[in-house]
Amino acid sequence: MVTYRSFFYPMHLALLCVGENFMPIAWWTPVSKQPFRFLLAIDRQNHTLTLLRQLGEAALAFPAWQDRAWVVRAGYLSGKRTAKAQKLGVTLRPACRLTHTFVPEGALAVFELQVQEQASDGDHALFLGEVLHVQGSAQAKSAPILFLGFRDFAALSSERWRFRP
Ligand SMILES: Cc1cc2nc3c(=O)[nH]c(=O)nc-3n(C[C@H](O)[C@H](O)[C@H](O)COP(=O)(O)O)c2cc1C
């Protein structure tokens, strides 16, 4: 078996909100346009895993670069012991199409998901999320939090290039 190495970073950091709890998540990816679906990898130690199994829903939110401090700090706290929104001073609002889940005010984009666990024996549990509601705009691309690994983060550079076939 090969040792894990993180040479595939940077990853675009998102915030996974389940119920009134939230955690930063780097291991997420879109996997289908029609139907619109995301895949989420959740460490089996995380309280979020229990909540996903209990509630069957989540919101994948994209906070702006300016919110990086509280977003990352949420990854060093557990919702099992801490009401993170209160502790971090984050204002939440109810999701539009979910029953139990709250999302941070001011996120650049929010994808509300109905989630189903997929069989997997890795150290991360896998959840397929069917998108029920989307909020956001193309502007959301402008200020992502890029996770470089360990405790390092970067903003998007201003350099652009359009491929013309
Ligand atoms: C930058 C960053 C990225 C993270 N990415 C993931 C991830 O992709 N999957 C995961 O399960 N945990 C990830 N974590 C860890 C969780 O956010 C962290 O364990 C959190 O405290 C779990 O909170 P909970 O116990 O309330 O669920 C990440 C943490 C940080 C700081």
The ligand as an SDF file (V2000), in Angstrom:
LIG
                    3D

 31 33  0  0  0  0  0  0  0  0999 V2000
   -8.6130   23.3450    5.9740 C   0  0  0  0  0  0  0  0  0  0  0  0
   -9.3540   22.1400    6.4980 C   0  0  0  0  0  0  0  0  0  0  0  0
   -9.8870   21.2040    5.6300 C   0  0  0  0  0  0  0  0  0  0  0  0
  -10.5870   20.0850    6.1160 C   0  0  0  0  0  0  0  0  0  0  0  0
  -11.1170   19.1910    5.2330 N   0  0  0  0  0  0  0  0  0  0  0  0
  -11.8200   18.1300    5.7210 C   0  0  0  0  0  0  0  0  0  0  0  0
  -12.4330   17.2030    4.8380 C   0  0  0  0  0  0  0  0  0  0  0  0
  -12.3540   17.3090    3.6210 O   0  0  0  0  0  0  0  0  0  0  0  0
  -13.1350   16.1770    5.3880 N   0  0  0  0  0  0  0  0  0  0  0  0
  -13.2480   16.0080    6.7440 C   0  0  0  0  0  0  0  0  0  0  0  0
  -13.9010   15.0720    7.1950 O   0  0  0  0  0  0  0  0  0  0  0  0
  -12.6600   16.8660    7.5950 N   0  0  0  0  0  0  0  0  0  0  0  0
  -11.9710   17.9230    7.1130 C   0  0  0  0  0  0  0  0  0  0  0  0
  -11.4010   18.7970    7.9770 N   0  0  0  0  0  0  0  0  0  0  0  0
  -11.4690   18.5310    9.4190 C   0  0  0  0  0  0  0  0  0  0  0  0
  -12.7790   18.9870   10.0510 C   0  0  0  0  0  0  0  0  0  0  0  0
  -13.1710   20.2570    9.5750 O   0  0  0  0  0  0  0  0  0  0  0  0
  -12.5710   19.0310   11.5830 C   0  0  0  0  0  0  0  0  0  0  0  0
  -12.2230   17.7340   12.0390 O   0  0  0  0  0  0  0  0  0  0  0  0
  -13.7580   19.5660   12.3240 C   0  0  0  0  0  0  0  0  0  0  0  0
  -13.3370   19.9270   13.6130 O   0  0  0  0  0  0  0  0  0  0  0  0
  -14.9010   18.5770   12.4240 C   0  0  0  0  0  0  0  0  0  0  0  0
  -15.9300   19.1780   13.1500 O   0  0  0  0  0  0  0  0  0  0  0  0
  -17.1370   18.3400   13.7540 P   0  0  0  0  0  0  0  0  0  0  0  0
  -16.5720   17.4130   14.8010 O   0  0  0  0  0  0  0  0  0  0  0  0
  -18.0390   19.4070   14.3310 O   0  0  0  0  0  0  0  0  0  0  0  0
  -17.7450   17.5940   12.6310 O   0  0  0  0  0  0  0  0  0  0  0  0
  -10.7220   19.9180    7.5130 C   0  0  0  0  0  0  0  0  0  0  0  0
  -10.1790   20.8590    8.3940 C   0  0  0  0  0  0  0  0  0  0  0  0
   -9.4990   21.9570    7.8990 C   0  0  0  0  0  0  0  0  0  0  0  0
   -8.9270   22.9620    8.8650 C   0  0  0  0  0  0  0  0  0  0  0  0
  1  2  1  0
  2  3  1  0
  2 30  2  0
  3  4  2  0
  4  5  1  0
  4 28  1  0
  5  6  2  0
  6  7  1  0
  6 13  1  0
  7  8  2  0
  7  9  1  0
  9 10  1  0
 10 11  2  0
 10 12  1  0
 12 13  2  0
 13 14  1  0
 14 15  1  0
 14 28  1  0
 15 16  1  0
 16 17  1  0
 16 18  1  0
 18 19  1  0
 18 20  1  0
 20 21  1  0
 20 22  1  0
 22 23  1  0
 23 24  1  0
 24 25  2  0
 24 26  1  0
 24 27  1  0
 28 29  2  0
 29 30  1  0
 30 31  1  0
M  END
$$$$
